[in-house]
Amino acid sequence: MPLQNTDDNGLPFLTRKMLAFQEGKAFAISIETQSSRINDITLRGFTREGPFKYIHTTTADAAITTSIFRLPDMPVFVSVIDQSNSFFTGECVATVKLIIDDVAHATLCTGQVNGTKGIAWPVAQDRDSIPNGGAQNSYTSADPGAGAEVALTVPAGQTWKIIGFRLSLVTSATVANRRPHIVVIKGGGQKYDMFSSIDQVASESKVYTFAQFGDLTSQGNGNDILASIPNGLIVQSGDTIATETLNLQAGDNYGTMIVDLELFFN
């Protein structure tokens, strides 16, 4: 005998009556994001009562940002899309949760959201264009004064996979052999130390590039000096990237340090 369609079970989605919820239960949906760019993303879906659409605005500091929207009934379908095609891969991660009486009861979907990929429930999520990849990004340190070292701290909520560092040093006329090191100072105080085998003498202007070069046959050419860094170097929130320079003189002057990286959220 064919199944009978009724108002209660004719469609494959949950209702208050099917779950025997008490009258007056408050349903809502929340969206949480971490992002490296300020933009609007669109939360769409529908309940038994009809479709809904809400706009959530992200932040640029990787802080978890949450919006909560009331619903008249249990959601049947939910999707999050970057309707304006504003994000690139890895720049925004979103999580959608079901809220009942102001308590999160279930995570409906989570994942990267960008111009070519959204997330949805209960539909299977699309594959990331770069699986397990972060956003390509760069950060620039403050410009230190004469005689000072360069320092940059990883912001809260972020994890960086380092691609490379680039900075310049102009030395004064004071006679001394300087040798710049870049150190990564982890939260527990341990250091990772990276440096070239070439000294910089008085009255010189050099540009240093630290990257995953492997075995270098030559580390210097004119004003350019190269140095290798470990493969897969990871720094996390609160870690510091800084210079520690052998024989740095009061008149020596670093420029800003540019850090190229792959950005993840934590």
ABEGO torsion letter per residue (X at the ends): XBBBBBAAAABBBBBAAAAGBBBGBBBBBBBBBBBABBBBBBBBEBBAAEBBBBBBBBBAAGBBBBBBBBBABBBABBBBBBAAGABBBGABBBBBBBBBGGBBABBABBEBBBAABBBBOABBBBBBABBGBBBBBBBBBBBBBBGBBBBBBBBBGBBBBBABBBBBBBBBABBBBBBBBBBBBBAAGBBBBBBBABBBBBGBBBBBBBBBAEBBABABBEABBBBBBBBGBBBBBGBBBBBBBBGBBAABBBBBBBBBBBBBBX
